């Protein structure tokens, strides 16, 4: 279908995604705030019984805070604040609490896993000292909003850093037991790299996010800058700059937010290719097996850490683009939070890299990132390092866990030694082959993306893809499979009349183009029969199933799995009509065919046998 398929993302710009929060209003401002939760890992709560957003001073304070966190929520009542936090599932919460409400709120929120850090806004710094050990999430007592913003900036950076999604894969796990992100990020990236994105995709992205950030002047300024300068700076600089792209992509990949991921497809493509170009420049012609080591400090939840310890010797996947450093001390600056936050465990990932032994693109970006070698970056109080050499890996990088060792007993910090996998890793090769076979390797571009979205249960997004493809496609023969995909989506959604409409459109095209006994026509009859079966019109269902079976008997081997499916479905209709002797006959034939054509543990064969046993009891 050519490059014209790149416009299939057009329909996404009109999609509306609202996640109502129980007990809270869903006006335009609230909808924007909920959308912002999907775009940044951190949200901020300011609790103070003197807050008045109509007051100029208060309004100015909120503007300052929004320069650090775009989602700022103000409360004057402690109970309402606690109720709101309880609705948060996919974000980390930072809190600013006034002196007058600290004793009232702290016992209720300190042990909530959603709450990452608490800043006390008070003129009295002395009270904090005796409480410091008991309330470990308190960052400190601050007397002015400027110092809070500085400390908040560090905390947000740490939270975003920790939010890089990690998946673990034990060799004894089956494909259907995988963390979905392990499977789907790889295929999404592969598909994006085959698509020729156009300028309109960038414009649609900008339009969507300009609406989402409509109440934040600082982010609107960043979006305007992005719109004006995107092509003038390389993607690595955009990714490492202090704008919305890093946190948004991080959050979307962490929770497989397909809507955001699709909108950012052009940027994923551009960033990967930028890393790939740098990798080629830096390692061109290198033949030696000289290895080097990079580091990454990251805190994990206790649950994730426990899962990692169970997969020692197995595979570990960073789902996002991965930032690392050659400087061990820089990476260690991201670890101490594990000692101050009881919900986290600090880890120093030490990664052994052989540039000639891996196909994963990575590159030193110190000369092209937004952080220059001469830049000084403040990581924690009175600790200053220079960014010496940052190494950025492309999305979906897989390592093998060599071992996990306790580094610091007092602070509960661990060193995790990893080795970058290569094409000779048998476990990885087996897993990759399985994933590709499960995700429609014979399909391409937007059509394959639509099928992947259906597999992920993202029916609405898949429908948008295929509806745009239908309008772009000129050839009638190319339209038929798209109609069938749309029909399948509608059938899964229980919209049977629309499913019939799409299936019959596809059938009409095939009927005009194919011989009357072509297996594809048998497939068409079978699909239509399923829909009539679903709505309880058994005579019509039986008619279509019989037509499908007749074609399949003429065009397929006598033990073909499709014939088994036809016999089973005809048996189902007879059973629903109360004709159990005929149902028994067709179920029996389905089992015979399944035993000849399917593995003994195949779910279809198990279903045929189960149906046969059920109908036997009714004879």
C-alpha positions as semicolon CSV with decimal commas, in nm:
position;residue;x (nm);y (nm);z (nm)
1;X;0,000;0,000;0,000
2;X;0,305;0,223;-0,018
3;X;0,406;0,531;0,174
4;X;0,055;0,674;0,167
5;X;-0,016;0,454;0,469
6;X;0,181;0,694;0,683
7;X;-0,133;0,906;0,711
8;X;-0,314;0,635;0,904
9;X;-0,243;0,809;1,231
10;X;-0,460;1,105;1,128
11;X;-0,770;0,987;1,311
12;X;-0,587;0,978;1,644
13;X;-0,595;1,356;1,677
14;X;-0,970;1,349;1,734
15;X;-0,975;1,074;1,997
16;X;-1,089;1,169;2,344
17;X;-0,965;0,980;2,648
18;X;-1,127;1,060;2,980
19;X;-1,060;0,869;3,300
20;X;-1,321;0,994;3,551
21;X;-1,210;1,003;3,912
22;X;-1,481;0,897;4,154
23;X;-1,613;1,185;4,360
24;X;-1,448;1,459;4,155
25;X;-1,582;1,678;3,879
26;X;-1,498;1,612;3,516
27;X;-1,507;1,962;3,370
28;X;-1,260;2,067;3,101
29;X;-0,995;2,164;3,355
30;X;-1,028;1,833;3,539
31;X;-1,011;1,634;3,214
32;X;-0,688;1,814;3,125
33;X;-0,548;1,733;3,469
34;X;-0,634;1,366;3,430
35;X;-0,473;1,360;3,085
36;X;-0,161;1,517;3,236
37;X;-0,138;1,223;3,477
38;X;-0,083;1,007;3,170
39;X;0,201;1,229;3,049
40;X;0,413;1,277;3,359
41;X;0,498;1,029;3,632
42;X;0,485;1,290;3,909
43;X;0,194;1,499;4,030
44;X;0,213;1,761;4,304
45;X;-0,025;1,820;4,593
46;X;-0,014;2,143;4,790
47;X;-0,206;2,121;5,117
48;X;-0,255;2,446;5,307
49;X;-0,574;2,578;5,470
50;X;-0,487;2,932;5,355
51;X;-0,472;2,857;4,980
52;X;-0,674;3,101;4,771
53;X;-0,612;3,060;4,397
54;X;-0,772;3,399;4,332
55;X;-0,501;3,562;4,539
56;X;-0,221;3,702;4,321
57;X;0,058;3,574;4,546
58;X;-0,093;3,225;4,561
59;X;-0,150;3,222;4,185
60;X;0,213;3,319;4,126
61;X;0,329;3,037;4,356
62;X;0,129;2,784;4,156
63;X;0,285;2,916;3,834
64;X;0,632;2,863;3,981
65;X;0,544;2,508;4,085
66;X;0,406;2,431;3,738
67;X;0,745;2,507;3,591
68;X;0,861;2,191;3,769
69;X;0,546;1,971;3,772
70;X;0,269;2,041;3,524
71;X;-0,001;1,874;3,736
72;X;-0,048;2,081;4,055
73;X;-0,345;2,001;4,283
74;X;-0,433;2,231;4,573
75;X;-0,628;2,134;4,886
76;X;-0,734;2,316;5,199
77;X;-0,895;2,012;5,363
78;X;-0,691;1,711;5,482
79;X;-0,966;1,454;5,434
80;X;-1,031;1,557;5,074
81;X;-0,657;1,542;5,013
82;X;-0,633;1,184;5,144
83;X;-0,936;1,078;4,937
84;X;-0,773;1,222;4,627
85;X;-0,443;1,040;4,687
86;X;-0,633;0,713;4,720
87;X;-0,755;0,754;4,360
88;X;-0,398;0,774;4,225
89;X;-0,272;0,448;4,072
90;X;-0,011;0,522;3,806
91;X;0,169;0,829;3,942
92;X;0,406;0,927;4,219
93;X;0,284;1,201;4,450
94;X;0,498;1,482;4,590
95;X;0,337;1,684;4,868
96;X;0,387;2,034;5,002
97;X;0,229;2,048;5,347
98;X;0,182;2,362;5,557
99;X;0,309;2,381;5,913
100;X;-0,046;2,397;6,053
101;X;-0,160;2,070;5,888
102;X;0,151;1,852;5,912
103;X;0,057;1,664;6,231
104;X;-0,293;1,606;6,101
105;X;-0,196;1,470;5,758
106;X;0,137;1,288;5,800
107;X;0,007;0,977;5,984
108;X;-0,247;0,922;5,705
109;X;-0,026;0,965;5,398
110;X;0,330;0,876;5,493
111;X;0,289;0,501;5,438
112;X;0,092;0,534;5,116
113;X;0,296;0,382;4,832
114;X;0,178;0,658;4,596
115;X;0,346;0,925;4,813
116;X;0,712;0,965;4,724
117;X;0,829;1,283;4,898
118;X;0,689;1,538;5,144
119;X;0,805;1,900;5,172
120;X;0,708;2,092;5,485
121;X;0,637;2,461;5,422
122;X;0,715;2,629;5,755
123;X;0,918;2,902;5,919
124;X;1,008;2,666;6,205
125;X;1,285;2,431;6,095
126;X;1,364;2,296;6,441
127;X;1,064;2,062;6,477
128;X;1,189;1,852;6,184
129;X;1,499;1,715;6,357
130;X;1,331;1,481;6,610
131;X;1,078;1,368;6,344
132;X;1,331;1,292;6,074
133;X;1,378;0,922;6,154
134;X;1,008;0,854;6,199
135;X;0,895;1,031;5,881
136;X;1,160;0,925;5,628
137;X;0,974;1,061;5,324
138;X;1,003;1,418;5,449
139;X;1,259;1,595;5,233
140;X;1,298;1,884;5,478
141;X;1,145;2,205;5,610
142;X;1,144;2,496;5,366
143;X;1,078;2,859;5,439
144;X;1,020;2,986;5,084
145;X;0,878;2,858;4,759
146;X;1,203;2,906;4,564
147;X;1,390;2,653;4,778
148;X;1,097;2,412;4,752
149;X;1,107;2,439;4,372
150;X;1,478;2,362;4,368
151;X;1,435;2,056;4,589
152;X;1,124;1,951;4,396
153;X;1,316;1,964;4,068
154;X;1,568;1,712;4,204
155;X;1,292;1,487;4,335
156;X;1,101;1,491;4,006
157;X;1,420;1,407;3,819
158;X;1,479;1,114;4,056
159;X;1,118;0,991;4,021
160;X;1,131;1,008;3,642
161;X;1,463;0,825;3,650
162;X;1,316;0,549;3,868
163;X;1,011;0,523;3,644
164;X;1,206;0,368;3,356
165;X;1,015;0,043;3,315
166;X;1,195;-0,288;3,371
167;X;1,060;-0,634;3,287
168;X;1,201;-0,972;3,388
169;X;1,185;-1,295;3,189
170;X;1,247;-1,639;3,340
171;X;1,328;-1,910;3,086
172;X;1,050;-2,133;3,218
173;X;0,782;-1,871;3,146
174;X;0,545;-1,923;2,856
175;X;0,480;-1,648;2,607
176;X;0,132;-1,578;2,748
177;X;0,287;-1,526;3,094
178;X;0,511;-1,244;2,974
179;X;0,474;-0,889;3,096
180;X;0,291;-0,740;2,793
181;X;0,546;-0,458;2,769
182;X;0,824;-0,718;2,720
183;X;0,647;-0,844;2,413
184;X;0,485;-0,537;2,265
185;X;0,752;-0,266;2,294
186;X;0,979;-0,464;2,065
187;X;0,713;-0,512;1,798
188;X;0,587;-0,154;1,824
189;X;0,940;-0,028;1,766
190;X;0,987;-0,263;1,470
191;X;0,663;-0,140;1,314
192;X;0,740;0,229;1,373
193;X;1,075;0,183;1,197
194;X;0,895;0,065;0,882
195;X;0,660;0,365;0,865
196;X;0,740;0,688;0,679
197;X;0,604;0,949;0,918
198;X;0,517;1,286;0,771
199;X;0,504;1,648;0,887
200;X;0,132;1,620;0,962
201;X;0,201;1,357;1,229
202;X;0,419;1,607;1,414
203;X;0,149;1,874;1,378
204;X;-0,117;1,637;1,514
205;X;0,107;1,556;1,810
206;X;0,156;1,927;1,880
207;X;-0,217;2,005;1,852
208;X;-0,311;1,726;2,093
209;X;-0,058;1,820;2,360
210;X;-0,115;2,193;2,327
211;X;-0,472;2,121;2,438
212;X;-0,354;1,896;2,720
213;X;-0,116;2,164;2,855
214;X;-0,352;2,457;2,790
215;X;-0,334;2,572;3,155
216;X;0,044;2,559;3,187
217;X;0,229;2,857;3,036
218;X;0,569;2,696;3,084
219;X;0,480;2,376;2,895
220;X;0,300;2,576;2,626
221;X;0,624;2,766;2,575
222;X;0,811;2,435;2,540
223;X;0,556;2,310;2,287
224;X;0,591;2,629;2,083
225;X;0,967;2,587;2,090
226;X;0,930;2,222;1,984
227;X;0,701;2,323;1,695
228;X;0,941;2,594;1,579
229;X;1,275;2,416;1,624
230;X;1,212;2,039;1,605
231;X;1,394;1,990;1,275
232;X;1,680;2,222;1,374
233;X;1,799;2,005;1,663
234;X;1,875;1,636;1,663
235;X;1,629;1,407;1,848
236;X;1,885;1,319;2,119
237;X;1,899;1,682;2,225
238;X;1,520;1,698;2,250
239;X;1,512;1,378;2,454
240;X;1,771;1,503;2,701
241;X;1,634;1,856;2,731
242;X;1,413;1,974;3,015
243;X;1,086;1,952;2,825
244;X;0,787;1,720;2,821
245;X;0,916;1,452;2,580
246;X;1,126;1,245;2,822
247;X;0,866;1,216;3,097
248;X;0,578;1,166;2,853
249;X;0,746;0,882;2,662
250;X;0,868;0,726;2,986
251;X;0,518;0,724;3,135
252;X;0,352;0,594;2,818
253;X;0,590;0,301;2,779
254;X;0,571;0,220;3,149
255;X;0,194;0,166;3,134
256;X;0,166;0,075;2,764
257;X;-0,052;0,381;2,699
258;X;-0,106;0,303;2,332
259;X;-0,271;0,636;2,256
260;X;0,035;0,835;2,365
261;X;0,281;0,584;2,217
262;X;0,116;0,608;1,875
263;X;0,118;0,986;1,885
264;X;0,490;0,974;1,963
265;X;0,567;0,714;1,696
266;X;0,747;0,969;1,478
267;X;0,974;1,066;1,770
268;X;1,050;0,704;1,865
269;X;1,148;0,649;1,502
270;X;1,365;0,964;1,486
271;X;1,537;0,904;1,821
272;X;1,620;0,542;1,741
273;X;1,770;0,638;1,406
274;X;1,970;0,921;1,566
275;X;2,124;0,675;1,814
276;X;2,182;0,431;1,530
277;X;2,371;0,696;1,327
278;X;2,590;0,789;1,621
279;X;2,658;0,423;1,695
280;X;2,777;0,369;1,337
281;X;3,005;0,674;1,357
282;X;3,156;0,579;1,692
283;X;3,204;0,205;1,636
284;X;3,256;0,190;1,259
285;X;3,515;-0,069;1,166
286;X;3,577;-0,182;1,523
287;X;3,672;-0,551;1,516
288;X;3,820;-0,617;1,860
289;X;3,625;-0,772;2,146
290;X;3,721;-0,487;2,376
291;X;3,444;-0,439;2,630
292;X;3,354;-0,141;2,845
293;X;3,130;-0,083;3,145
294;X;2,846;0,161;3,199
295;X;2,637;0,219;3,512
296;X;2,285;0,312;3,604
297;X;2,154;0,388;3,950
298;X;1,784;0,319;3,989
299;X;1,550;0,244;4,276
300;X;1,295;-0,035;4,238
301;X;0,982;-0,105;4,435
302;X;1,027;-0,387;4,684
303;X;0,795;-0,603;4,472
304;X;1,001;-0,547;4,155
305;X;1,326;-0,607;4,341
306;X;1,196;-0,937;4,478
307;X;1,093;-1,043;4,127
308;X;1,438;-0,951;3,995
309;X;1,613;-1,167;4,258
310;X;1,404;-1,464;4,142
311;X;1,529;-1,424;3,783
312;X;1,904;-1,411;3,851
313;X;2,075;-1,563;3,547
314;X;1,775;-1,479;3,329
315;X;1,678;-1,187;3,104
316;X;1,605;-0,828;3,205
317;X;1,450;-0,571;2,972
318;X;1,457;-0,190;2,993
319;X;1,142;-0,100;2,798
320;X;1,235;0,263;2,736
321;X;1,533;0,440;2,587
322;X;1,801;0,386;2,849
323;X;2,039;0,649;2,983
324;X;2,360;0,526;3,149
325;X;2,694;0,670;3,255
326;X;3,054;0,557;3,243
327;X;3,098;0,740;3,573
328;X;3,005;0,511;3,862
329;X;2,980;0,799;4,110
330;X;2,728;0,985;3,894
331;X;2,509;0,673;3,881
332;X;2,535;0,620;4,256
333;X;2,374;0,962;4,309
334;X;2,044;0,809;4,197
335;X;2,057;0,528;4,452
336;X;2,037;0,680;4,805
337;X;1,662;0,737;4,779
338;X;1,631;0,367;4,858
339;X;1,760;0,446;5,205
340;X;1,515;0,732;5,269
341;X;1,203;0,586;5,109
342;X;1,086;0,263;5,281
343;X;0,895;0,159;4,966
344;X;1,212;0,142;4,750
345;X;1,532;-0,061;4,714
346;X;1,843;0,110;4,572
347;X;2,028;-0,064;4,287
348;X;2,346;0,010;4,097
349;X;2,323;-0,165;3,760
350;X;2,672;-0,240;3,628
351;X;2,648;-0,325;3,257
352;X;2,919;-0,501;3,059
353;X;2,905;-0,400;2,691
354;X;3,079;-0,557;2,391
355;X;3,025;-0,319;2,095
356;X;3,103;-0,586;1,834
357;X;2,884;-0,852;1,992
358;X;2,544;-0,683;1,992
359;X;2,297;-0,542;1,743
360;X;2,141;-0,306;1,999
361;X;2,216;0,055;1,900
362;X;2,378;0,269;2,169
363;X;2,608;0,568;2,162
364;X;2,800;0,813;2,375
365;X;2,595;1,132;2,365
366;X;2,805;1,373;2,570
367;X;2,876;1,586;2,260
368;X;2,517;1,597;2,137
369;X;2,292;1,577;2,445
370;X;2,149;1,879;2,622
371;X;2,399;1,816;2,905
372;X;2,746;1,917;2,793
373;X;3,072;1,791;2,939
374;X;3,133;2,125;3,105
375;X;2,785;2,135;3,262
376;X;2,770;2,096;3,636
377;X;2,460;1,921;3,762
378;X;2,350;1,926;4,127
379;X;2,230;1,579;4,226
380;X;2,192;1,622;4,602
381;X;2,280;1,869;4,872
382;X;2,644;1,980;4,837
383;X;2,725;1,706;4,582
384;X;2,841;1,826;4,240
385;X;2,966;1,611;3,953
386;X;3,049;1,679;3,595
387;X;2,866;1,480;3,329
388;X;3,163;1,297;3,184
389;X;3,014;1,050;2,942
390;X;2,650;0,955;2,904
391;X;2,566;0,648;2,695
392;X;2,213;0,620;2,555
393;X;2,064;0,287;2,445
394;X;1,772;0,254;2,208
395;X;1,430;0,140;2,324
396;X;1,386;-0,225;2,429
397;X;1,738;-0,317;2,543
398;X;1,779;-0,665;2,691
399;X;2,047;-0,776;2,937
400;X;2,125;-1,098;3,119
401;X;2,140;-1,077;3,498
402;X;2,476;-1,223;3,603
403;X;2,445;-1,174;3,979
404;X;2,302;-0,948;4,252
405;X;2,517;-0,847;4,549
406;X;2,449;-0,638;4,860
407;X;2,673;-0,329;4,852
408;X;2,565;-0,143;5,165
409;X;2,393;-0,327;5,449
410;X;2,298;-0,007;5,631
411;X;2,130;0,153;5,331
412;X;1,999;-0,161;5,162
413;X;2,176;-0,090;4,830
414;X;2,254;-0,367;4,580
415;X;2,486;-0,404;4,283
416;X;2,327;-0,582;3,987
417;X;2,577;-0,706;3,729
418;X;2,437;-0,726;3,376
419;X;2,572;-0,831;3,036
420;X;2,424;-0,693;2,715
421;X;2,270;-0,979;2,518
422;X;2,364;-1,064;2,161
423;X;2,230;-1,265;1,869
424;X;2,399;-1,579;2,000
425;X;2,193;-1,577;2,321
426;X;1,975;-1,886;2,270
427;X;1,705;-1,789;2,524
428;X;1,670;-1,445;2,368
429;X;1,666;-1,584;2,014
430;X;1,393;-1,835;2,103
431;X;1,189;-1,569;2,277
432;X;1,228;-1,318;1,992
433;X;1,127;-1,577;1,731
434;X;0,819;-1,670;1,936
435;X;0,716;-1,306;1,977
436;X;0,754;-1,235;1,605
437;X;0,552;-1,542;1,512
438;X;0,277;-1,429;1,750
439;X;0,265;-1,075;1,610
440;X;0,186;-1,115;1,241
441;X;0,530;-1,115;1,073
442;X;0,373;-1,146;0,726
443;X;0,184;-0,817;0,766
444;X;0,347;-0,476;0,728
445;X;0,328;-0,119;0,847
446;X;-0,007;0,017;0,959
447;X;-0,189;-0,307;0,876
448;X;0,041;-0,500;1,109
449;X;0,005;-0,228;1,372
450;X;-0,373;-0,266;1,358
451;X;-0,347;-0,642;1,412
452;X;-0,106;-0,590;1,700
453;X;-0,346;-0,341;1,862
454;X;-0,627;-0,598;1,836
455;X;-0,403;-0,854;2,007
456;X;-0,336;-0,598;2,281
457;X;-0,711;-0,546;2,328
458;X;-0,690;-0,190;2,192
459;X;-0,993;-0,229;1,965
460;X;-1,080;0,141;1,932
461;X;-0,726;0,234;1,827
462;X;-0,715;-0,057;1,582
463;X;-1,046;0,058;1,435
464;X;-0,905;0,408;1,382
465;X;-0,605;0,263;1,199
466;X;-0,816;0,048;0,967
467;X;-1,079;0,315;0,898
468;X;-0,807;0,547;0,772
469;X;-0,649;0,266;0,569
470;X;-0,985;0,195;0,400
471;X;-1,009;0,557;0,284
472;X;-0,652;0,552;0,153
473;X;-0,669;0,218;-0,026
474;X;-0,754;0,228;-0,396
475;X;-0,734;-0,140;-0,487
476;X;-1,053;-0,335;-0,405
477;X;-0,852;-0,651;-0,340
478;X;-0,653;-0,463;-0,073
479;X;-0,973;-0,339;0,093
480;X;-1,116;-0,687;0,162
481;X;-0,873;-0,784;0,444
482;X;-0,922;-0,443;0,605
483;X;-1,300;-0,494;0,607
484;X;-1,246;-0,830;0,775
485;X;-1,032;-0,673;1,046
486;X;-1,298;-0,409;1,109
487;X;-1,562;-0,682;1,120
488;X;-1,359;-0,874;1,377
489;X;-1,320;-0,562;1,591
490;X;-1,694;-0,496;1,589
491;X;-1,769;-0,862;1,669
492;X;-1,534;-0,846;1,969
493;X;-1,713;-0,533;2,085
494;X;-2,056;-0,699;2,055
495;X;-2,166;-0,467;1,773
496;X;-2,290;-0,751;1,555
497;X;-2,483;-0,560;1,287
498;X;-2,177;-0,347;1,210
499;X;-1,964;-0,662;1,211
500;X;-2,199;-0,821;0,954
501;X;-2,185;-0,508;0,740
502;X;-1,802;-0,512;0,728
503;X;-1,781;-0,889;0,674
504;X;-2,030;-0,874;0,386
505;X;-1,840;-0,589;0,222
506;X;-1,525;-0,798;0,233
507;X;-1,715;-1,104;0,108
508;X;-1,859;-0,912;-0,191
509;X;-1,509;-0,807;-0,299
510;X;-1,371;-1,160;-0,265
511;X;-1,669;-1,310;-0,447
512;X;-1,598;-1,084;-0,747
513;X;-1,227;-1,162;-0,755
514;X;-1,194;-1,530;-0,657
515;X;-1,313;-1,871;-0,786
516;X;-1,626;-1,999;-0,612
517;X;-1,435;-2,271;-0,426
518;X;-1,146;-2,053;-0,305
519;X;-1,054;-2,112;0,064
520;X;-1,077;-1,736;0,130
521;X;-1,450;-1,751;0,047
522;X;-1,486;-2,039;0,290
523;X;-1,325;-1,815;0,554
524;X;-1,574;-1,538;0,467
525;X;-1,876;-1,765;0,508
526;X;-1,734;-1,896;0,837
527;X;-1,689;-1,546;0,983
528;X;-2,043;-1,442;0,889
529;X;-2,174;-1,764;1,042
530;X;-2,002;-1,679;1,372
531;X;-2,183;-1,343;1,388
532;X;-2,526;-1,497;1,320
533;X;-2,446;-1,760;1,586
534;X;-2,361;-1,480;1,833
535;X;-2,698;-1,308;1,782
536;X;-2,890;-1,635;1,808
537;X;-3,000;-1,663;1,444
538;X;-2,912;-2,033;1,424
539;X;-3,070;-2,118;1,083
540;X;-2,866;-1,845;0,909
541;X;-2,558;-1,937;1,109
542;X;-2,592;-2,302;1,008
543;X;-2,638;-2,204;0,642
544;X;-2,314;-2,004;0,635
545;X;-2,120;-2,267;0,831
546;X;-2,232;-2,536;0,584
547;X;-2,123;-2,322;0,287
548;X;-1,785;-2,269;0,451
549;X;-1,747;-2,642;0,517
550;X;-1,842;-2,733;0,160
551;X;-1,574;-2,504;0,016
552;X;-1,315;-2,626;0,263
553;X;-1,390;-2,990;0,177
554;X;-1,323;-2,911;-0,189
555;X;-1,013;-2,695;-0,147
556;X;-0,833;-2,823;0,165
557;X;-0,683;-3,155;0,281
558;X;-0,932;-3,374;0,468
559;X;-0,751;-3,323;0,798
560;X;-0,700;-2,945;0,771
561;X;-0,757;-2,756;1,102
562;X;-1,011;-2,523;0,931
563;X;-1,232;-2,824;0,860
564;X;-1,214;-2,916;1,225
565;X;-1,326;-2,562;1,316
566;X;-1,618;-2,587;1,070
567;X;-1,734;-2,919;1,217
568;X;-1,709;-2,787;1,572
569;X;-1,908;-2,472;1,496
570;X;-2,179;-2,667;1,313
571;X;-2,195;-2,891;1,619
572;X;-2,239;-2,584;1,839
573;X;-2,536;-2,463;1,634
574;X;-2,704;-2,803;1,645
575;X;-2,646;-2,820;2,021
576;X;-2,801;-2,474;2,064
577;X;-3,099;-2,590;1,857
578;X;-3,139;-2,899;2,078
579;X;-3,038;-3,151;1,810
580;X;-2,779;-3,332;2,022
581;X;-2,735;-3,638;1,797
582;X;-2,624;-3,420;1,503
583;X;-2,412;-3,208;1,737
584;X;-2,244;-3,528;1,862
585;X;-2,167;-3,636;1,506
586;X;-1,999;-3,306;1,413
587;X;-1,812;-3,276;1,744
588;X;-1,678;-3,628;1,693
589;X;-1,554;-3,537;1,346
590;X;-1,393;-3,216;1,483
591;X;-1,203;-3,422;1,742
592;X;-1,086;-3,670;1,475
593;X;-0,953;-3,389;1,254
594;X;-0,797;-3,209;1,552
595;X;-0,614;-3,523;1,662
596;X;-0,458;-3,550;1,316
597;X;-0,371;-3,184;1,265
598;X;-0,316;-3,019;1,604
599;X;-0,071;-3,069;1,894
600;X;-0,221;-3,274;2,180
601;X;-0,227;-2,968;2,411
602;X;-0,374;-2,727;2,155
603;X;-0,660;-2,522;2,305
604;X;-0,889;-2,591;2,006
605;X;-0,849;-2,967;2,041
606;X;-0,918;-2,940;2,413
607;X;-1,234;-2,739;2,333
608;X;-1,355;-2,997;2,077
609;X;-1,313;-3,276;2,330
610;X;-1,489;-3,077;2,600
611;X;-1,782;-3,004;2,370
612;X;-1,806;-3,373;2,278
613;X;-1,815;-3,480;2,643
614;X;-2,085;-3,222;2,724
615;X;-2,313;-3,334;2,440
616;X;-2,267;-3,704;2,527
617;X;-2,428;-3,635;2,864
618;X;-2,733;-3,491;2,690
619;X;-2,796;-3,787;2,458
